[in-house]
Amino acid sequence: METQTVKTYKIPEKILSRKDEITTSFLKLVDEHINDLVGGRASRRLHAQDFGAKLFIHPRHLTNTLKITINSSVCEVMEERILAEAITLLKQTTLSIAEIGQKFGYDEPTNFTKFFKGMAGITPLQYRKKSLV
């Protein structure tokens, strides 16, 4: 009589739900995209449609999933990451405000300044001066 061996599978201790998987994948894509922007490998910011296409899901599904899992939208996550990277560049480099803005797809320095002030409460130049003190 022949004995059969049964293949066993190890079940991960924590199984991510599909929503968590989408969110994790999205956040990884955001990090990669921000690095590409800062490194000059991307010339424009990605939007919900672009991220949805990369994740093979509808942009609306991505947006709804992010609202459920992290209580943020694609736009909010991107804005927070851009602000964090801009702050790092302001502190650690001598790049002009215009050059920093261009890294994040702002062709006009005034648009970057408006974005930064709206998010941080002060202009990039004020932030740079304050961080040097």
Secondary structure, DSSP 8 states (H G I E B T S, - for coil): ------------SS---HHHHHHHHHHHHHHHHHHHHHHTS-SS---HHHHHHHHTS-HHHHHHHHHHHTS--HHHHHHHHHHHHHHHHHHH----HHHHHHHTT-SSHHHHHHHHHHHHSS-HHHHHHHHH-
